[in-house]
Amino acid sequence: MFVEKSMLAPDTSYATPYYVVSGLRPGPVFMVVSGIHGNEPASIRAAQNLAGMFTRSELILLKGRLIIVPLVNKKAYRKKIRGKPDLNRSFPYRGKSKASHSLAGALFQLAQHHGPSWYLDLHEANGLSQKNPKRVGQTLIISPGSRTARVAKQIVKRMNRSITQSSYHFNIRRRERNGTSRKAVREILGTKAVTVETCWSLDFSLRVQYQLDIVRHFLRTTGFIG
């Protein structure tokens, strides 16, 4: 196993690092992205920690490749804002072949190049879904009719078994919106894609842990780690 660091959108003001982890044997590709929105720090920290764990060989990739982009929108992160324009409304979708933002285009091209079988987009949201079904904090978001439903349900069940406070439990939400990276990779590349949302009101370290746990559950369930 080895880890290679590269740059997304090099030679531009949006340049940001990403990591390619090559496994012990050939196999499919798993992609983890965070920081599309700059004001979601726990998801960004979780992705950074994940990259560090593989770099230090604390986690071993058994097969294929793992692509980690910990902080996509560095400009929005520095300003602690969601981003203007909203990068997660800028990706291409069926019937619209080009991204409306160069950074969204660069990230999508990275996904096109590697052709991931799984794609996790890490985010944070306001409100606990367990208390209010209109909120998406503490959810895994999948597309209606998505092939990810079975695995996503397994992950939610495992997470909730370890969370003693029921109001912090995770739920599945089925929704779709044009311009999101999840819809882009699902519709155009045929990738199994999930958006992970933790809730802003929870303690920062707890949110980071939830994000990391969910990613590792997905990697383990799909056979990328032991």
HELIX and SHEET records of a PDB file:
HELIX    1   1 PRO A   41  THR A   55  1                                  15    
HELIX    2   2 LYS A   74  LYS A   79  1                                   6    
HELIX    3   3 LEU A   87  ARG A   89  5                                   3    
HELIX    4   4 SER A  102  HIS A  114  1                                  13    
HELIX    5   5 ALA A  149  ARG A  161  1                                  13    
HELIX    6   6 SER A  166  TYR A  168  5                                   3    
HELIX    7   7 SER A  181  LEU A  189  1                                   9    
HELIX    8   8 PHE A  204  THR A  221  1                                  18    
SHEET    1   A 8 PHE A   2  LEU A   8  0                                        
SHEET    2   A 8 THR A  16  SER A  22 -1                                        
SHEET    3   A 8 LYS A  63  VAL A  69 -1                                        
SHEET    4   A 8 ARG A  25  SER A  34  1                                        
SHEET    5   A 8 TRP A 118  ALA A 125  1                                        
SHEET    6   A 8 LYS A 192  CYS A 199  1                                        
SHEET    7   A 8 THR A 139  ILE A 142 -1                                        
SHEET    8   A 8 ASN A 171  ARG A 174  1                                        
END                                                                             
